[in-house]
Amino acid sequence: MPRILDWWGKVVTTPEQQRFYTFTQIGKGWHPLLKEIFDFLPEDTCVLQVKEKFGELRVYTSAHHEGLQTLLNKSRTICELCGDAGTQRRINSWVHTVCSVCAEKIEKEGFRRQLIEE
């Protein structure tokens, strides 16, 4: 697993900290993809940031890695909330990659509520 940095540039060491700075920043549907990315990255790599932007998973690292973008592109086809097949959709002026079921929930109740209720 690569090294994970906090917002101040310090390496986080405990599993709880690592989870906070990575997995809690995105929906559970992308967690398996993020694990795949972490398995792909060399151990000496520092993960600077993990987030969703424009409906895609973003992982910023300390160095360029061939093949990382290919893995990240998978997020365009996976529902961020549930992990089923998804597509990028504009919902309430935001771009989300979600399945049709989750898209309906977001339209009715909002995206943040869906992340909290996972």
ABEGO torsion letter per residue (X at the ends): XBBBBBAAGBBBABAAAAAAAAAAABBAAAAAAAAAAAAABBAABBBABBBBBGGBBBBBBABBBBGAAAAAAAAAABBAAAGBBBBBBBBGGBBBBBBAAAAAAAAAAEAAAAAAAX
